[in-house]
């Protein structure tokens, strides 16, 4: 290690690298024109999948672009160009489109499979930093993503150029997302196990329904109410009328208050010990909103009502914990 490099000089080197990459991104803005729109149209009209390919660092960027496209409503996958020339090119069908990344535009592994792509007659979108390259000339649509310089002081290691390719790939994915009308619900379906997907769960996805719901009629005795509470294991029961409209709830806290005043288990009616005006949510409420409501009011259960105010579900904090929303 060269002892001449102080903390300050190392920080400055990092800032210089970031500035070079920022300049590379700014260089993309004026070049994002009709060719970009054509690339979007190809993807929107594609009946199959977007097959992304690239070698080396471009391959790593291509893998991320394919993953972003797939998770935002545009079916896509990555094919390694070296493997493609040894059989994996068979993954490409006539209904697909190909997105190839190569800064030089002369990557041998990609050029090797171009004749097969051309014979299939599939559209080819190319991201290169060289408009005069073979890949640029043979592409259906070429996006020029050249950068003024690499962040590498030797101007050799792919740095600013890969950042530019990644950013233009993100721009493509976002434009397609908006054009397809991709929604939060669609995003949740494609991320069922992830934190993002869990944040987009709705109360209807995790609430208890039917026989799982503890309910008693208003004229039930306190003893009957206790049996319902203990049998369903939620520490509460809803008190409903014949049309399933909720009149109140009975919780552990209500039980303690009833015992404090020595209420008769068999003579006391539920409407004498229940709590009026329980907190409720709609099935279409985000589960994260239900969490906030529980935390704000320091409660562990919520009544779920439909648009007519009738009971359709019960939500307990344990349901939200199991779903990973907390």
Steps between C-alpha positions, in 0.01 A plus 500: 500500500631845407531700824447824305126426485344665801134464603425830331663397173316166496169678556581738216578208267161349581325828430682535170380151399141589589520823301624311194209258531253787548636660181451166324136489607439860396636413155212254454220756533529673159542162325181354645277563199302321231722191511416461868128524416549235227668271752204547733257415218690181422471390862133597527414312180706194592275193538775299668781612727788744489819295483788705641860411424843646568854389577714580806399815687232566237362156581468588867315818405286303255400257773382786717307659212328168427405466866363855513296449184357171627400647837327800345270332251725420201585127487877470455797278574878508451695271267879485518629553143778243543249234608263614226745394229510154660128432496334759723408709197215250472338691786420779254172455311345687209265679741787651701715811469870522582676774697879481456750704703856564383692820559731435204224353285753243384471232770586175322262280699203723407598535135522119478129459582377793288442284188268273700312802636467640148374166362232492768391846388471630856556872573843586637552795735866589554660710775851597390747780537602478133248597232732371225533153651372179342240452771369856456474459123317167519256599775136577434540788745829631633526708818825694518609489865857624460651700785764778493737293713516208737537571871802270493808730479644266237176540301489121471285340771127519415363748753316801361401297192337223705326756718359664186382164363331419829330840515369479143376148576316639802357777282371237258344294780333803660361625168356154430360476853310825456385416146363163615313656792693280743355547850600448862285185500693365199828577677385318814410191295850487351663545844295269724787414735675835508469792737355711221232245428414466866459876529238478225291224656139589571295419808291259289818299432565422868170541690304215658161420351205265541521254788835646606327821614387509866146641503205494741153655492418797717272294728765234569609459860842597628576130543419434132716794399793364701463160333519667157805705599691197630400266215619738224817606683502867402439648845180666378167448330277722287140556613274498195131515412317262268624683189865486617519867584753554778353651817816478707792283606586311815869477589722382784479853639121486505519166683722647772261790547202262520675285760593808701130578546416133566280458192297179492632280216158350427275804557707776340435565129778588258351843425556582870875438489602567139698799373314720252654651185787255437777594260439360155654486153387406151627185325667731246707675769875445471624263771767757584224752577339247732830465684516876546144506635577223750817674617327837533211366710700227677264223396565150369189439285297683239148447368482474119178641351372511144354807330162434667655486846460124537763275655709316241818429695713546809865596500734412788854621552619138471360486145711801407809355668461174307468695175820689584331841488632611840 
